[in-house]
């Protein structure tokens, strides 16, 4: 079974268990990356031993009540998780990230901006909310910068390259997005180019079989994005 099918199946399972609480949740993170691809020839997404989804709860004003609600749905803190935001439903690890700084820690600054224009997507029999594509990319760059990992080995950068490669309208979407997001994405892509790492980064995150065909496409899109500014 393709990794995309596995990931989306687990997203649908979590959406299903959330029931009415799903309306307060935005799905972000690597588990939903394939929802941003519209190219029928899209490369396969990375395999994952654990499906790590991030649910961004829009309103954390009463965290105790939210914890009680999650517990009633079978979602509990994971004592073996990597952070205070780690939860688990059955064998599915779930990161619950706030849209603002909270008891769970600091928020990714791009989440809240994205809430003004959420996308609605159908996954199996469920309807979920996800961030607009440019905002999703901004959250990925922000996560990469917080983690301080190598461009060539980062899953955040892998997701960014995947979306740029496999989303046919990405240049136009970035051109028409919130100026703060647009400027940030241009700044981050410019940093890769200035370090003369662009081709190496693409080579690290596009399947070798597809590389000859996709490399010029990704470079052209990135150059068009850089030209927006």
Secondary structure, 3 states (H helix, E strand, C coil): CCHHHHHHHHHHHHHHHHHHHHHHEEEECHHHHHHHCCCCCCCCCCCCCCCCEEEEECCCCCHHHHHHHHHHCCEEECCCCCCCCEEEECCEEEEEEECCCECCECCCCHHHHHHHHCEEEEECCEEEEECCHHHHHHHHHHHHHHHCCCCCCCHHHHHHHHHHHHCCCHHHHHHCCCHHHHHHHHHHHHHHHHCCCHHHHHHHHCCHHHHHHHHHHHHHHHHHHHHHC
